[in-house]
Amino acid sequence: MLLAYGFLRSVFEIFEIYKTSIDMVTTSEVAVSLTVDNKMYLNEIEKELGKFGIVEIEKGQSIICVVGDFLAERKGYTLRILNTLKEIPIRMISYGGSWHNISVLINAKHKKQALQTLNDHLFNCKQIN
């Protein structure tokens, strides 16, 4: 919510009330995107969040975490990962919570392809076309 302090606290309090952990989160000036694993109270959470704005729920998503030595001073790692996944629609990217983890959210139907291409191009050093 643009220029609304306390907004994120209000959003996260809803998840606390329903004892639902957030796995991954990204934010911008006007949007919050997040993932949860436990869907038990999803309908209630959706209703509560609806008081703040438009809520969209996408099911059938998978988080893929690429773990390595991605210190901010080292160049090219993020580009290499994203270039490897260029044929796969990425819904969300999270980087910065740790120096050693870049996470992407993709549709579960692309999970096997994403894992295979990451393995081939990051660990087996095959050329990217």
C-alpha positions in Angstrom: 0.0 0.0 0.0 1.7 3.2 -1.2 2.9 5.5 1.7 1.0 3.5 4.3 3.3 2.7 7.2 2.3 -0.2 9.3 0.8 -2.0 6.3 3.2 -5.0 6.3 2.8 -5.4 10.1 -1.0 -5.6 9.6 -0.6 -8.2 6.9 1.8 -10.3 8.8 -0.4 -10.2 11.9 -3.2 -11.9 10.0 -0.8 -14.9 9.4 0.2 -14.8 13.1 -3.5 -14.9 14.2 -4.0 -18.1 12.1 -0.7 -19.6 13.0 0.4 -19.8 9.4 4.1 -19.5 8.5 5.2 -17.6 5.5 7.8 -19.4 3.4 8.9 -16.7 0.9 8.0 -13.0 0.6 8.6 -10.2 -1.8 7.3 -6.7 -1.6 7.0 -3.5 -3.6 5.5 -0.1 -3.0 2.0 -1.4 -3.7 2.1 -5.2 -3.5 3.0 -8.1 -1.3 3.6 -11.5 -2.7 4.1 -14.5 -0.4 4.0 -18.2 -0.2 2.6 -20.5 2.5 2.8 -24.2 2.9 -0.1 -24.8 5.3 -3.4 -24.1 3.5 -5.6 -24.9 6.6 -6.8 -21.3 7.2 -6.3 -20.0 3.7 -10.0 -19.0 3.2 -10.0 -17.1 6.5 -6.7 -15.4 5.7 -8.0 -14.4 2.2 -11.1 -12.9 3.8 -9.0 -10.9 6.3 -6.5 -9.7 3.7 -9.4 -8.6 1.4 -10.0 -5.8 3.8 -6.7 -4.2 2.7 -7.0 -4.7 -1.1 -7.2 -7.2 -3.9 -6.1 -10.7 -3.0 -5.1 -13.3 -5.6 -4.3 -16.9 -4.7 -2.3 -19.0 -7.1 -2.1 -22.7 -6.3 0.1 -25.4 -7.7 3.4 -23.5 -7.3 6.9 -24.7 -6.3 9.8 -23.0 -4.7 13.2 -23.9 -6.0 16.2 -22.8 -3.9 19.6 -22.6 -5.5 22.2 -22.7 -2.7 25.8 -21.7 -3.1 28.3 -18.9 -2.5 26.5 -15.9 -3.9 28.2 -13.0 -2.0 27.1 -9.6 -3.3 30.6 -8.8 -4.4 30.7 -11.7 -6.8 29.3 -10.9 -10.2 27.3 -13.0 -12.6 25.7 -15.7 -10.4 22.1 -14.3 -10.5 22.4 -13.7 -14.2 23.6 -17.3 -14.7 20.7 -18.7 -12.7 18.1 -16.6 -14.4 19.6 -17.2 -17.8 19.4 -20.9 -17.1 15.7 -20.6 -16.3 14.9 -18.3 -19.3 12.4 -20.8 -20.8 10.5 -21.2 -17.5 8.0 -18.5 -16.4 9.2 -17.3 -13.0 6.4 -16.0 -10.7 8.6 -14.7 -7.9 12.3 -14.2 -7.0 13.8 -13.9 -3.5 17.4 -13.0 -2.9 19.0 -11.2 0.0 17.8 -13.0 3.1 21.0 -15.0 2.9 24.3 -14.8 1.0 23.8 -18.4 0.1 20.3 -18.8 -1.3 18.4 -17.6 -4.3 14.8 -18.8 -4.4 12.4 -18.7 -7.4 8.7 -19.6 -7.4 7.4 -21.4 -10.5 4.4 -23.3 -11.6 4.7 -26.9 -10.3 4.3 -28.2 -13.8 7.7 -26.7 -14.7 9.5 -28.1 -11.6 11.2 -31.1 -13.2 12.3 -29.1 -16.2 13.7 -26.3 -14.0 15.6 -28.7 -11.8 17.0 -30.6 -14.7 18.1 -27.4 -16.5 19.7 -26.0 -13.3 21.5 -29.2 -12.8 22.8 -29.3 -16.4 23.9 -25.7 -16.6 25.0 -24.8 -13.1 26.6 -28.1 -12.0 27.4 -30.0 -15.1 28.5 -26.8 -17.0 26.6 -27.4 -20.2 26.4 -24.4 -22.5 23.1 -22.3 -22.5 21.7 -22.0 -26.0 
